[in-house]
Structures are given as C-alpha cells and as structure tokens.
Amino acid sequence: MTSQAATDPSVIRSQMEKLETVVSSLLSDDTYSESHLHDQLETFRPVVAPNVSDNDITAVHRRLVSKLSIDVEIGVGITDKDFKPWLSQKKHHIEWTRWLTYKQWLRNNNRSPKVLEKMEEFTDDILDYVGDPAVPGQWDRKGLIIGDVQSGKTQTYLGLLNKAADAGYRLVVLLAGNTESLRQQTQIRIDEGFLGKDSSRNVTRSGTAKAADRIVGVGRLNKQLTQAVGMTTVVQDFLQASKDATSISVSAESPHPFIFVIKKNVHVLNALIEWADDQAKSHGKITLPLLLVDDESDYGSVNTGKEDDPTRTNFLIRQLLGKFARSSYVAITATPFANILIDHKATTVKDGEVHKDLFPKDFIYGLETPTNYVGAAKTFGTEENINRTNVIDLHDVEPVLPLKHKQHHSFSNIPESLKTAIRVYVVANAIRDIRGQEDQPRAMLVNISRFKRVQAHLYELVKHELDSIKNALEAHAILYTEGVKNHIIDELRSTFERFYPDAEVAWPEVLSALPAASIEITVRTFNSDTERLLKEQQLSTEMPKRVIAIGGDVLSRGLTLEGLTISYYYRNVRAADTMLQMARWFGYRDGFEDLCRIWIDPGVAADYRFIAATIDELRSDLKFMRRQKLTPEDFGLAIRMHPDTLLITAKNKSKSAAVAEKVISLIGQRIETSRLDSRPVIVKENRDAAVALAANLVKTIGQPERTQRDYPRFTNVPQSVVAEFLDGYTAHRMDPYFYRNAIGKFVKNNKKAKFSSWDVIFVNGSKAPNSALNFGDVVIHPPTRSMTIGGSGELLVSGKSSRLAGGDDLRRILDPSTDASVTRAFAGENPGKTLTESVIYKHLPRPTLLLYVLHPKFDGLLQEDLKKVAHLENELVVGIKLAFQGNRLDVNDRDGDVKYLINTVAQEQWFVEYTGDDGDDDV
C-alpha cells in the first residue's frame, strides 16, 4: 500500500471497521475480559488494520466495549387457545439461506452480537405464530407486533420476512405507510435487506443498468438472494408498475419469493386486487399462502367507519386477504391501542362474502428494546425522576407562532430559541466530525406547524439564518482565530460553551471544524407537496446527510431522520398514539447521545412520560396474560374496559357515536384529578369538603393510624361517607374520569361487599419545621407541588405533568411485609424494572381515597399566567386519587363497571379527532 493510501482517512476508517467486525464476531457468544478483548485486537491488527494508530485502536476498543454490552430481552407473546406450534419440529429441515445471510449482513453493519442472537429467538417465535405455509386447506391468521417508536421494527420484520421466505412463503405484501417518501424509504431497506439489489437502478438513460452495479446489501454476501422478484421499485409503487407486472404469475413451486412494497392507498390496493384476480385459483381462491405485513398498522388500516360501510383502505386490505385460501396478516406498530380496540367480532358482508375485521385474533407479540435504545425514559425521565438535562423550554414561540394558528398566519422572524437550536445543531456537526463521525448522517427536526404555507415561510427564514452562519464561517473563521471579532461566531462560541461544556473538545478545535461541518447542511421541507412531486415525477429522494427537516404530520409518521441530534417541537396533540409517532427523537444515538437536545414544552414532555408509563404497563399486562394463558381476545376486552383508552387514541379510531354509553371498569385503576379547577369559589368549596371529611372521620372513627410513610389513615370508612365527600367535591370540567360525577355515583350506589368500606388517607409532604397543619382535627403536612396553567384555565400539577400523585405513594400505604413481598415478586419476574402501580392494586385490602392538600408553587410562569393564579398565593388546593383494588385484566370482574354517557361535549373533552383542512400537510 502506498504511503498516501496508508494515511488516507477513508482507508483508516475502513480498516477500523473491518477490525471491529472481525473481533466482534469472535466474541459474540462469549463473556470476555478487557485483556482478552485487547489481545484479540492486537492479534488481528497486523492482518486487518495495519495502518491504524494506537489512538485508533483505543477508539475501536471503546466502541467494542459499548457494542458488546448491548443486550435485549426476549419479547412476550400471547396466542389463541387453538394455536399449535410447528416451527420447532421443522426448523432443522429448513435451509435458512436468506436468514443467515441477513444476519451476517447485520453483523457486518456492527449490530450487537447479543442482540442478533436474541433476534434469532424472537423472530422464530413470531414466525411460529405467523403459521406454517405448508399446511393445506383454508386458514387465515391475524396478529400484532408491538415495538417502540424508532426502535428497529424494520430490522425485525426484515428478519421475519427472510425467515418466512426460507420456510416457504413465496408471496409477501408489505404495506409501508401512506406516503410515497415513507414507501420509498421502506423499499430501499427491502432492497438492502431482502432483495439484495438496488431497484432504483433497474433502468438507466442508456438502458438496463449493469447487474454488478445493482447489487447491494445482502446481495453482496449471497447473489442467490437477488433472484427474488421485486414487484415494485424505489421510484414506482404498484400502481405505476402494475402494467408491467400483469403477466407475472406466482406459484408455490416458484424457487424464489415475490414481494410488493406499496402504500396504503385505495388506487394502489385496487390495482393489487386486480392483479390477484388474474392469478390461478382453486374453488375461487388463490392457494398460494400470502404473508401481508402492515407497517404503521394503527394508521389508515383501522376501520373508522361503520361495520356495514367500512373505510375503503380497511375494507380493501380485508378484501385482498379474502382472495387467498391461506393468509397471514401481521400488523406492526408502536401505538397499538387502535388495533387492540378493534371489535373482535366485527365482520362486513359484501357481494355475498364475509370479511372479518383486522383484530389480531391469533397472536399479540410485544418486542423489547435493546439497552442502548433512547426512549421516553432516557429522554424525558420518569414521572418520579424528571430528566431536565437535554430538554429546553420553548418560552418564546407562542408570540411568534401560536399553537392555534391558521394557514395564512404571518411572521417576519423566527423565535430566538429556534435560532439558538440552529446554532447548537451546527456546533454538534463540528463535534461529531471531530469524533471521526464525518460519514454518519445527522439531522435536525423542526415541527411547529401542520400547514404547508407556514412551513414554506419557515423554510425561507431558517435557510436565511443558516446561510448567515455559513457565510460568517466561510469569510471570517480564520480571521477570528487572529483576533478579529465577529458577532455570529461569538454566538457560536457561547453556544458551544453553554450546551457542550462536557464534550471533551476545546473551542479552537471546534472553530477549526465548523466551516467544513456546516457547508453540507441543507434545509428541506417534508409535506404533501413533496409527496406529490415524488409521485408525479417518479423521483427517488434520499435524505441529505446533514439536513434541517421542516414539516408536520408527513414528517412525523414513520419517516426516519437518521442521526437526529436536535429537535424543535411545538405542537398541540392530545391523542397519545399521534404524539408517540411524532417522537422522531427516540431511537439509537450511539456515539452522540450526549449531543442530543430537544426544544419542547415541559407539559408535552410530561405527557410523553405519562404515555411511556402507559406503554410499559401494557407490556406488563402481556406478561401477566402469558402466565395466565389468556388470549388476544381477552386482552382486547381488558383494554377496552380500561379508562385510559378513552384518552390514548382519536375518537374515530375508538368509534364512539355522537351520543353513546361507554362502560369502563374501575377495577385496578389509577383515577386521580389530573386537572384542578382554579376558580376561587371551587378551590374553597373543595377545601371545605376535605376539612369536613377529616372532622367527620375523627368524630366517628377517632384519630387515624399511620402508614409506613407516616400518612394519616382511616380504615373501614363507610362508603356513604366517601360518597358524601365526592358529592361535595368538584373536579375540573375537562377531567374525563370525573365527568358528571360518574365515579361519585358509582361509589354511592354500588352494592357489592368489596366496596362497602374504604380507607381514607391524607398524603403528607416533607415534615419541614412549622409545616404541621391542623386540618379538620387531623394533623397533616401539606405537600408542595409545582403547578402551571392549562389552556382552559385549569391547574396542571407537577409542572404540567398531569400527575397529581407520586408513583410511589400507593405502594407506601401497604404494610411493610406486603410491600416487601410484592417488591420481591416483581423484581424476580421483571429484573431491572421499576415496580408499576398496577401491581399494587391487586394487594390493596380495600378501595382507597387519597387526599392531597397542596401548597401550589408557580415558578417559571409568564407574567400573564401569574396574574391568573394570584388568588392562590397562600391558598391550599385539594386534589384526590381513588384506587380500586383488584386485577385490571380480569375481564370477568364486572363489579367496578361505570357507565358514562358520551355526548358531543364529552367527546370534545375526552378525545382528539384529527381531520385535515386546506393547507394541511396530512396526506
């Protein structure tokens, strides 16, 4: 090798990557010591990486230690009662050519060895659930895979598809979202991980592309895989490609699989159904087994219409499945609530055929995330331990671009906080280059409007700001090092010093890297106009390596921004599934997690913490149901009865009528006043009701006993006393659980013995000097809670977290021995996990009312908001929490059912329905 090649940075990087891959493969199945890892690096260094320096070896060593420590738990699945496992008997007779090639390709791309071994196991589990393609006759299977946002679901289903093809599935349809950019992104991944050839290079200007030029991904490891037939390409979905494909027929005898990657689009689905109609049939059905994978399955696929008149996309998916005698439908999503809420009995009869809805009747499988996944807990912290390090408040956006704005809203400048975010992104690019990550993509997200006109105007202003930075660096960076001042570079320096003081690089090094780091940054919008151009001009769009991506809902749903480092998000979305899908900042941030920052409203960050807790609880539910041998149908019924389902998805997905009765179960539920009424008269009435309750309890029962955390507790309180208090207590009108005092009526009228006596507890705060208060003859220590004002004038507790109570409060009311045994049992079944509240409810002796007599604290509010709460400066505000003992997953326990009348007013308060309008970027 020439001396020039030996010092070429690209050569050095290539040698380092090869050394890392070789040593990683050798250590994949072993526990290793630091010295053993060092010895392996030194053994292969002369052969694989002769030109790397000692510092380079140290960097490889550091990356390997990090990568080899990454692990993942095996997920949990529940199945129908009639499921018969088949894979274990046939596994050793199947040639796993595609799977082993794909696994090696992942290994070559530096995936964690431990994760790959676990992936071998859980993709076997899922394939087992999907069904044996060799079984004759008529059968259909429907299942659901739940994974976190940006957690590698695509990698998982690519593994599944390769295994399914090895096992005998010859026809695969992949529904890749509802936008062309997302379909193209998915097609590129299919090209790399399944087809092994670049479908965007099928045709060149001079004719057919050279075969060697088209080989990518798995094809470079095994050219045999490239014989699979892609029925779509990067630039053509099936609507455009169907004319060329009408003559292609697929049969079980085909030695290679056929795959469609299509949008959830009525015209495309109709074209595919027409193609299916031309295939060979027996008794009116295609005998070839179909595997249909529905990515982002909660979006577009769920029927939001009536059963006798379902939405077109939903019905066409059902109709396509009905063309086949044997089919397996696999839904994949990070937000499964809408899928689980599908009526498991729903069918539609059309043209004499019965089409079952897409409820996952046969299996539900919950994927776990690897230990290096950055999700809500790492990003925002938990409800008990808030992470404030990398989350920055958007204090100045509302005056410039209000949350509720119209498509013609005008503004002449962007907020200072956005200018700061842009500078942080530019500096982060320089630091990543210094770290040797020059070839790795990185992105910034700006999502503050769903209107295309506003996005276009925002594009111009952001580009102007970025160009000013680029011009200053190009013209003045060298002069700046010589002492010539420049205010833009001054701002970059202060930005570096404020945001990245611990990045282990010095300012002179950053300044030297800034011009080259910033020059490649581009600004791009992503909305329905972008989608139209892709479709009309049959263009392929690849994400720039360094991009500031501006958009709304198109950008939010499924599209991956690789290397997302800076996020600037100011949206008002109440449905949890929509919020989670907008969280593009979750994912994998190896090598730059410390550089990531998010500009976001603290209340929205708190909502993400709450949603994350809800998802974690759902995963715990799956584990419990697996142990109890319960089925997806049982799971669907349990979730349907859960009050949180009223808040986590749009109302058209839960299909509530304009005026309807909704029955929910309070068994095992956390019911608390998430919003408090701030009106002086209501604050006083609620406090008076709590004082009267305390005095009544002391008079009739005597002084309270104490919990292990020294909370005053009254036991065996008659339900009539609790009901009387609830009658006198007023929750905020937008608090759904207390709507029309349905819970108060339930407590008053329930005749079941388990609700005849209650525990009433006054929750204390810290026992600071002089904090004791005689409250209706009960000595309490009022907790202090940070509060802010919501959009309807309500008080939001704990800094907009919508959580009144601490997650540990309920546990601390158990007696010490029960607390210890519950904690031990949970830790044994869930190592490394935090005890969830839902576990505690099963061990409560009686239903429990907890009262929080709070000192409000209003730090950080704007002056105009402070005026709204001036009357509460020295007041006590009362919030309540009700805990109903029992197992929330026991669908046979109907003792806790409460009937709500959901009228149009309640719907506005309980649900968010999103419907696009002119200028909206939803497609």
N, C-alpha and C positions, 0 to 999 in steps of 0.2 A: 504494500500500500504506500502511495506517495506521501511525503510529509504533509502536503497540503490537505490530502484526504484524511490523513490521520488527525488533523486538528479541525476538520470541518464539523461544526456543531451538529449538523443533521446526522453525520456518521456516528459521532459520540452518542447522541440520543438513541440511535438505532441499536448500537451495541449494548447500551444500558438496558434497553427494553428486552433484548434477547436474553441477557444475563438474568434479568428479573424473572422472565418466563421460565427459563430452564430450572433455576433454583426453586422457584415457586412450585413447579410440577413435582420436583423430587421430594419436597417437604409437605406435599398436600395431605398425606394421610398420617403424618407423624406429629407427635408433640416434639418440639425442638427446643434446644437451649440457644442462648445468644452465641456461645462459642461454636456450636455446631453450624449455625447459620453463617457465621463468619468464615468457618473452614470451607463450606460449600461455595461461597462466593470466591474465595481465593483459589479454589480448585479449578473452577470453570472460567475464571477471569482471563488467563492467558489464551484460552481457546476461543471464547465467545466475545470477549471485550478487551482486546489487547491494548487499545488506545485510551481507555478511560483512566482518569486520575484517581488518587486516593480519596479526594473530596467527592468525586462521582460515586465511588464505591460506598462511601458513607451515606450518600443520598439514597442509593439503591437499598442499602441495609435498612435505613429508616423506613422506606416505603414498604419493604417486605415485612418488617415487624408489624406495621399497621395493617397490611393486607391479610397476613396470615392469622391475625387475631380476629378478623371479621367472621361472625358466625350468624346463623339464623335458626330459629326454632321450626320444627315441622308444624305445619298448619293443622287445623281440625276440620273434619267434615262430618255432616250428618246425612243420612240417606233414608229412602223409603223402606218400609218394613220388608218388601219383597226383593230387595237388592241381593244378587248373587255374585260374589267376587269371581273373576275369571282370569285376571292377568297373571296371578302367581303360578297357575298351572301351565300357562302358555309361554311365560317370559323366556324360558331357556330355549324355546324352539323358534323364537323370532330373531331375525338378523337386524340388529339395531344400528344399521349403517348410518342413517341420517342423524339419529340422536347422538351417536358417538362423535360424528364429525362436528355437529353443532356444539357439543360440549367442549371439544378441543378448540374450536374457534373462540368460544368464550374464555377458555383458559389462556389462549394466546393474547386475548384482549385484557389480560390482567384481572379477570374476575377472581374473587376469593375462592381458594380451593375448598374450604369448608362449606361455603355457600353452594358450590357446584355439587358437592356430594349430597347435601341435603336436598338440592333441587332434583337430583336423581330420584330421591324417595317420594317427594310430594307430587312430582309430575306422574309418577307411577300410580299414586293414589287417585289422582284426578282422571287419568286415562282409564283406570278401573271403573270409576263412576260413569265415565262417558259411554262405555259399553263396548262389547266385542263386535267388531264389524263382520265377523264370520257367522254370527248367529242368524239363521234364516228366518223367514216369516215376516210378520209385520210388528214393528215396535217403534216407539218414539221415546226419547229421553230428554228431559229438560233439567238443566242445572244452573247454578250460580256460583261464580268465584268472586270473593271479596278481597280486594287488595287496597293498600293505601295509595293516595294520590302521588304520582311520580315515583312509585316505589319499585318499578321494574316489572309491572304486569305484562308488558310486551315481551320481555325476555322469557317470562313464564309461559305465555301462550305459544311463543315460538318453539319452546321446548316441547310443549304438548303436541303441537302440530307435527313436528318431526317424529315424535314417538308414534302418533296416530298413523302417519304415513307408513312407518315401518310395520305397524301392526295390521295394515291392510286397508285403511281409509284411502280412497282414491279421489274423492271429490270434497274439496274444502271451500266454503264460502266464508269470507271474513268481512263483517260489517264494520267499517272503520270510521265511525263518527258520521257527522252530517255535513262536513265542509270539505272542499277539494284540497285545501292545504293539509288538513289532517289525513285525508286519504292518501295523498302523495307521501307524506311523512311515513305512514304505515307501509305503503308499497315499497319504499326504499328499504325499510327494515326487513320486509319479506324477501326482497331481492338479496339482501346480505345473509340473512339467517335461514332461508328456506330454499329459494330458487338457485342461489349461487351465481346469478348473472344480473347485470345491470339492465333493467328493462327500458331505461331512458335512452339507451344506445342501440335499440333494435334497428333503427333506421338512421342513416346519416344523409347529408346532402348528396353524397356520391353513391348512395345505395345502401346495401346492408352493411352494418358495422362488422369489422373483423371479430371472429369468435373470441380470440385471445383478449381483445380489448374489453370484452363484455364481462369477463369472469371476475367476480367479486366475492367477498365473504367466504362462506362455506365451500363455494365452488373452487377456490384456490387450494383447498385441502383435499377435495374429492370431486373431480369433474363429473363423476357419475350422477351427482345430485343435480347438475344443471339440466338433466333431461326431463325434469319436472316441467309441466306446462303452465305458464302464467297466462291466464285469460284476460288480464288487464296489465297496463303498464303505468309507469310514473306519470306519463302525460295523457293517458287515455283510461277513463273508467269504462265500465262495460257498455254504457250507453253508446259511446263512440266506437268501441272495439267490437260491438256485437255483430256488425255486418260481416266482419272477417271471421267471426267465431261460429256462425250459424251452422257451418258444415262440420264442426268438430263434435264428435260424439265420445262419450266417456263410458267405459265399461269396467266391470270388476276385474277383468282379465288384463287391463292396462298395467304395464310394469311400472308406471310412474304416476305420481299424483297430479291432479289438475287443481289450480287454486284461483279463485276470484277475490279481488280486493276492491270492494265497492262502498259507495256512500249509502247512508240511509236516506234514499231519495226515491220518491214514488216512481219517476220515469225509469230510473236505473233498475229498481226492483221489478217493474213490469217487464223490462227487456230481459231480465234474467229468467223470469217465469215463462216468457215466450220461448226462450232457449230450452228450458226444461221441458216444455210441451213437445219439442221436436225430438227429445231423446227416446230411446227404446223403452217400452213399458211392458209390464205383465199385469193383467187384470186392472189396467188403468193407472198403475203406479210404477215409478222407476224403482227397480230392485236394487240399484247401486246404493250403498249406505252414504248418507250425507252427514258431514260434520259442519255445523254452522256456528261460528264463533262471533258473538255480538259484543264488540268493544264499546265502552261507554253505554252500557245497556240500559241505564236508567234514563237516557236522553233520546227521545224520538221513538223508542221501541215500545214503551209502556202505553197502553190504551188509555187516553184521557177523554175518550168519548163514551157513548152508551154501548152496552153489550150488543144490542141489535144493530148498532150503527157505529162500529169502532173506527178509530182514526186510521187513515189509509196506510201509513207506514206499518203500524202494528198489524193490521189485517194482512198486508202483503207478505210480511215475514211468516205469519201463520200459514198463508196460502202456499208459499214456497215450500215450507216444511211438509205440507199436506200432499205435495206432488210425489213424495218419496215413501216407499213402504217401510224403510228403515231410516231413522234420522236421530241425530243427537244435537240439541241446541244448548250451547254453553254461553251464558251471559257473564260478562266481566265488568265490574265497576268498583269504584272506591266509595260510592254512595248508594248503598243497596236498598234504602228504605222503600223507594217506589216499587222496586222489583218484589220485595217481600210482601208489600201491601196489595199486590195483585190478588184478586179473588181466585182462590184455587179451584173453584167450581165453575168459573166463567167459561162459557162457550158461545160461539156465534155460528148460526146455521145460515149458509148461503149457497144457492144453487144446489140444494139437496145434500151438501157436505157439511159435516160438523168440524169446526175449527176450534180447538182448545186454545185458551189464552196462554201466555208465556210464563205462568207461575213456575218457579223451579221445584217441581213436584218430586224430582228424583234425588237431587242432592244439593247441598249448600256447602261450600268449602271456603274457610277463612284462611287466607295466606298470612304469614307473619313477615315482618320486615327485618332485614339484616341489621346488625348492631351499628353499622355506620350510616343508617338512614336518618336523615334530618327531617323529622316530622313536627307536629304541633308542639309536642312536649319539649323538644330541644329548642325549637324556635321561640316559643312564647312562654315556656314553663308550664307548670300545672296550676290548678286553682289554689293550691296551698303554697306553691313556691314560684312566683312570677319571675320570668326572665326579662330584665329590663336592659340588658347589655346591648343587644343589637336591634332593638325596636325603638324607632324615633317617632315622636308625636307629630301629626300633621296640624300644627296650630294655625297656619296662615292660608289654608286652601279655601275655606268656606267664603271669605270675602271676594276671592277671585273667581272661583268656580264652585258654587253651592252644590250640595249633594242633590238637591232637587232643582235641576236646570232644564231648559228647553234646548232643542237642536239649534236654534239661532242665537243662543247666548254668546255674547261678545266679551272679549277681554284683550287688553293690549300687552300684557306681560304675564309671565309665569310666576308662581309664588317663589319667594326666596328659598323655601325649603326644597323645591324642585331643582333650583339652581345648585344648591348645596349637594343634592343627591347626584346630579350630573358630575360635579367635580369629584365626589367620592368614587364614582364609577371610573372616571379617567385615572385617578390615582391607583385604584385597585388593579387596573390593567397593567400599570407600570410595575407594581409589586409582583404580580403574577409572572410577568416577563422576567423579572429579576430572579424569581424562584425556578426558572427554567421551564415554565409552562407556556412558552410562546405559541406553540401549535395547538393548544387547547382552546376550545371555544369559550366565550364568556358573554353574558347578556345582561341588559338592564330592562326591567319591565316598568311601563308607565300605564296604569289602568285607572283613569279617573273620570271617564265618560263613556257611555254606550252610543253616543251619537257620532255619526261619521263626519258631519260638518265640524263639530268641536274637535274631533281627533285630527282632522286635516289642519285646522288652525293651530292646534297644539304642536303638530309636526313642524310647522314653519318656525314657531318660537323656540322649540327645543333644538332644532337644527341650527338656528341662529346662535343660540347660546354655545352649542358645541363648536361651531365654526370659529367663534371668538376665542375659545380656548385653544383650538388647533393653531390658529393664526399667531396667537401670542407665543406659543411654544416654538413654532417654526421660526419666528422672526427674532425672538428675544431670549430664548433659553440660554444660549451661550453667553450673551451679554449679561444676563442675570448672574451667572457664576462669577462674572468680573466686577460685580457690584452695581450694575445699572438696574434701577428699580423698575418693576412692572406690577401694576396692581392685580392683574389676573393671576400671575404666577405667585404673587404674595398670597392670594386667596387659596391657591392650590397647596402652598406650603402650610398655611394654617389648617386647611382641611386635613392634610396628612397628619399633622401634629395632634389634631383633635380626635380623629377617628381611628388612626392606626399607630398609636404610640408603642404598641407591643408587637409590631410586625417583624421585628428583628432586622430591619433595614434602616439605613440612615438617609436623611433628606438629600444630600448630594448625589447618592446613588439613584434615588427616585427621580430627581430632576434630570439626571442624565438619560434615564429610560423613558421619560414622559413623551418626548416628541415622537419617537417611533411607536410607542404604545398607543398613542391617541390617533395617529394618522389613518389607521384602518377602521376606526369606529364609524359606523353608518347609522342613520336613523331610518326606520321603516314603520309603516302603518300596516295593521292586520285587521281587515274588516270585510264586509260583504262585497265591497268594490274590488278588493284584492281577489276574492273568490271568483267574481265574475270574469276578471281578466284571465285567471288560470283556466277557467272552463272554456271561454270563447276562443282564446288563442292557443289552447293546448300547450301551455308553458309549464315547465318544471321550475319550481322555486326552491332554492336551497337557502337555508338560513345563513346570513353572513356570519363569519367567525366572531366578529365583535359588533354587536348590534344593540341599539336602544329601540326596543319594540314598543310601539304605541298602539293601543287597541282597547277593545272592550270584551264582549262576550265571545267573539270568534277566537280571540287570543286566549281566552280563559278556559276553553273546553278541550282538553286532550292534547293541544299543541304543546310540544316540549321546547322550552328555551334552554338549550344545553349551557351549562356553566353559569346559570343565573346567579348573579352576585348581588345586584342592587334591585330592590323592588320598591315601587312608589305606587301606593294603592289607596284610593279614596272612593269607595262605592258604598251604597246603602242596599244591602241584600240581606233579607231576613231568613230565607229558606236555607237550611243548613247544607243540603246537598249542593245547591248552587254555590254557596260560599266555599265549600271544600274544593270544588272543581276549579274555582278561581285561584286557588292557592298554588300557583306555579312555583313558588319559592320552596316548596317541600321537595325532597329528593336526595341526591348524593352530592356532597360538596368536599370530597377528599382533596386535600391539598390547599383548599382556600375557604374552608368553613369559617375561619376566623375573620375573613374579609367581608362576609355577607352582612348586609344591613337592610332593614325594612322600614320604610316610612308608612305608618299605618295608624289609624285611630285606635286609642287604647281600648275603647269599647269593642271594636271589631276584633282586636287581638284577644280580648276576654271571651268573645263569642267562639273563637277558634279553640280556646282552651276547653270551653264547655262542650263543643261538638266532639273534640278529641276524646273527652271523658265518655261521651255517649257511645262513640265507636268502640272504645275499649270495653265498655260494658256489654256491647253486642257480642264481642269476641268471647267474653267470659260466659255469656249466655250459650254460645255454641259449644263451649267445652262442657258446660253443665248438661246440655241436651244430649251430647255424645255419651256422657256417662249414664244418663237415664234412658238411652236408646230411644230418644224421641225423634220425630221425623220433620222434614221441611214443612209439612202441613201444620204440625204443632207449633213450629217456630213462627210461621205466618200468623197464626191465631194469636200467639202471645204478643208479637209486635203490634198487631192491630189493636190490642187492648191497652197498649202502653200509652199513657198520655203524651209522652214526648213525640210520638209520631204525628201529633197534631201540629208540631212546630218545625219538623225537620224536612218537609218537602212541600212543594207547591200544591195548592188545593186541587188543581185539576188532576194531579197525579194520585191524590188520595180519593178523588171522585166524590166529594161531598156535594149534595144537592144544595140548591139555594136555601131551602128550609128543610132541615132534616134532623133526626135524633141521632146522636152519637153516643154509644155506650163505651165507657172506658173503665178499666179496673184500677182501683187504688191500692190493691194488694202489692206490698213490697215496693211502694213508690216513694220518691222524694218529692213532696209537694211543699213548696215554700213561696213566699211572696217575693218574686223576683223583681217586682216594681212596687214602690211605695208611693202612696198619694201624698203630695207635698202641701195640699191646701191646709191652712191653719186650723179650720174647724174639724177636718178629718183627723189631722195629727192629734188634736186634743181629745176627740172622741175615742180614738183607738187607745190612747194612753189611759184615759179614764176607764175604759173597758178592761184593760190589763190590771190596773190598780184594784178595780172591783173584784176581779177574779182572784187576785192574790189574797185580798182581805177575806173573801168568802171561803177560800181553801183553809186559811189559818183558823177561821172561826169554826168550820165544820170538821176539819181533819186534825188540826194542830200544826205545830211548827214542822217544816219539811225535814226529811232526811237529806243526806248529801251523797252525790255521786263521787266516783273516784277522782274526778277533776274538781270536786267541791262545788258543783252546781246544786242549788236548792231543788229538791224533787219531792213532789206529792204523788203518792201511789194510790191506786184503786179509786180514782176520782170518777164519780158517776158521769155517764155520757151526757146526761141532761145539763150538767154544769159546763162541760166543754161546748155543747151545742149553744147554750145561752151566750157564752163568750163570742162564739163565731157569729151569732146573730148580730152582736153589737160591734163587730169589727168590720171595717171597710177596706178592702184591697183596692189597688188601682184598677180602673175600668179596663185597662189593656192587659191585665194579668189573666191569662186564659184559664188557669186552674181554679180561680175563684169567681169565674163568670157566673153572674146571677146567684151567687152563694150556693152553687150546687153542692159543694163539699159540706157546707153547714147543714143543708137539708139532709144530706146523707147521714151525717153524724146524729142528727136529731131523730131520724125516722128508722134507722137500721135496727132490726130486732134480733140480729144474730148475737149469740152469747159472747163471741170474741170481741165485740165492740161495746159491751155493756160497761166496762170500766177502763179507765185511761190512766196514763202517767202524765203529769204536767211538770215541766222543767223550765226554770229560768236560767238562761245561759249567761255565765259570768265572763267578764273580760279580765284583764290583769288586775291584781289586787294592789294597785298603787296606793300610797298614803292618801288618806282622806277621800278615797274613791267609793267607800261604802255608802249605800243609799237605802233608807227605809222606804220600801215600795209596797204599800198596802200591807204593812206589818211583816213583810219578807225582806231580809237584808240581802241586797244584790250589789254587784259591782258592774255597772253598765259598760259593755264593750264599746270601743271607739271604732267606727268604720269610715273609711274614705267613701265619699258619695259624689255623684255628679248629677246633672240634669239631662233627662232624655228629651227626645223631640216633642213629646206631648206633655211636658212639664212634670213627668214622674221622676222620683228619686231612684237612681240606679246605684246599688250598693257595691262596695269594694272596687271603686274605680271603674265603673261601667261593666263589671263582670257579670251582672245579672245573677250573682250568687249572694244570698243573704248569709248562709251558714258556712262554716268551715267544714271541709270534708271529713275531719276527724271528730267533730262534735258528737255525732251519733254513736260512734264506737266508744267514746269515753263515758257514755251513760250505762254501758254494760257493767256487770260486776267483774272484778279483776280476773277471776278464774275463767269465766266465759270469754272475756276479751283475749286472754292468753291462748285458750284452746282454739278459738276462731282464727286468730293470727297464725298459729302453728299450722293448722289445717290448710289455710290459704297458701302459705309460703311453700308447703310441701307440694301442692298442685300447681303453683304458679311461681316458680323460683325467680327472684329478682323483680317481681311485680309488686306494685303498691296495692294494699288491701282496698277493694272497692266498696262503696257504700251499700250496693245491692246485696252484698253478702251479709251485712249486719242485720238487715230487715228480717231475715229468717230466724234470728235469735232474740228479737225483742219479745219481752214477756207480754206486753200489751201495746195497743196503739198509743202513740205518744204525741203530745203537743209541746213544742219547744217555743218559748217566747224570748225574743231578742229586744231588750230595751236599750236602744243605741244612742250614743253621742255622735251626731254627724260631724264629719270633718270635710271641709270643702277646699282643699289645697289645689292650686293649679287651674281653677276655673277662670274663664274670661270675666271681665268686669260686668258685662251684661247678664251673665248667668248668676254671678254672685248676688246681684240685686234680686233675682227671683227667689233666692233662698235666705235672704237677710232675716226673715222672720223666724228662722230655725236655729239662729246662732247659739242660743242657750237652751234649746228645747231637747226633749227626749222623743225619739221616733221609734215606734214599735213595729217590728216585723215578726212573722210567725212561720213555723215549719211544722208540718204534720207527717208523721211516719207511721204507716200501716203495716203491721207485722205480716210476714208470710213470704212465699216464693212467687215472684212476679211472673215466672214462666209456667206456673201451674194453670193451664187454661181451664181446668175443671173447677177451680176455686172461683166461684162467681159471687162470693159474699161481699166483695168490695166493689161491685159494679155501680157506676154512677151514670145517670142518663143526662146528657146535655142536649139542649135544643140549639142547633147551629143555624142561626138565621144569617141574613146577609151582613148585619153589623158584626156578629161574632166572627164571620169568615174574614172580614177585613182585619180583625184583630189577631186572629189565630193563624192565618195563612198569608203567604205572599204568592200572588199569581203573576207570572211574568208574561206579558204579551207585547210583542214588538209594535212599534209605530213608525211613521215616516222618519227617515234619517237614522233609524236604529241599525246597529251592525249585526243584530241577530239574523241568522240565515236559516 
